[in-house]
Amino acid sequence: MVLALAKIGNQYLLFGAAGLISLVAFVTLILVPALSSYGRIWEKATAGFLSLFVLFALVVVGVVVGLAFVYYYNDIVNLLHRI
């Protein structure tokens, strides 16, 4: 088992830890207060759905911005060198 963990690169462990910390922060700072703000089951379900929808939208925007940065990296570097 130790050898299997030794083959995982450090960057994957760091990305996994960052993802886990982000998920815990989302649950504790956004999802739990949203669910505890309402009393009825359908209100809690709606608040949970909207919170997860916002999380999904933020992840999609982050991926799109990251992919755009990677795709246009050479152009960005050339632009910064001209300044």
N, C-alpha and C positions, 0 to 999 in steps of 0.2 A: 504494500500500500504506500509506503514512503517513496518508493521509486516512481510510482504513478504521479505523485504530487511533485516530484523533482522535475518531471518533464514539462510541467506547466510553466510558461514564461511569466516573468514578473509583471509584464504589462497586463496580462489577462487577470492576474490576481488583483492588481490595482483597479482595473476597470470593473471587476466584479465587486470589489469593496466599495467603490464609488457608487455603483448602481444600488447596492444594498443600503448604503447610507442615505441615498436619495429617496429610495422607496420608504424607508423608515421615517424620514423627515416628512414625506408626503402624507403618510398615514397619520402621524402624530400631530402635524400642524394643520392639515386641511381636512382629511377624511373624518377623523374622530370628532372635531368640533362641528362639522357639517351634520353628521349623524346625530349628535347629542343636542342639536338645536331644535329638533322637531320631535313631536310626541307620537304622531300617527305613523303607522307602518308605511303607508303609501308616500308620506312626506319624506321619511327616512330613505326609502328606496329611490325616490326621485333625487334627493340630495346626493346620495351615493352615486347614482348614475351620472349626474352632472359633474361631480367631482372627478370621476373616472374619465369622463369625456374630456374635461379640461386637461387631465394628465396625458391622455392620448394625443390631444392636439399639441401640447407642449413638446412631447417626444417627437411627433412628426415634424414640427417646425425646427427643432434642434437637428434632426437628421438631414432635413433639406438644406439648412444653412451649412452644416458640416460638409455635405456632399458638394455644395456649390463652392465652398472654400477649397476643397481638395481639387475640384475640377478646374478652377480658375487660379490655382496657386501661382503658377508661373507668371500670369498676367499681374497678379497682385504684387509679387516680388519686383517685377520690372517697373511697375508704377511707383513703388516705394523707393526704388533706386533713383528714379528721375527727380524725386522731390528734394 
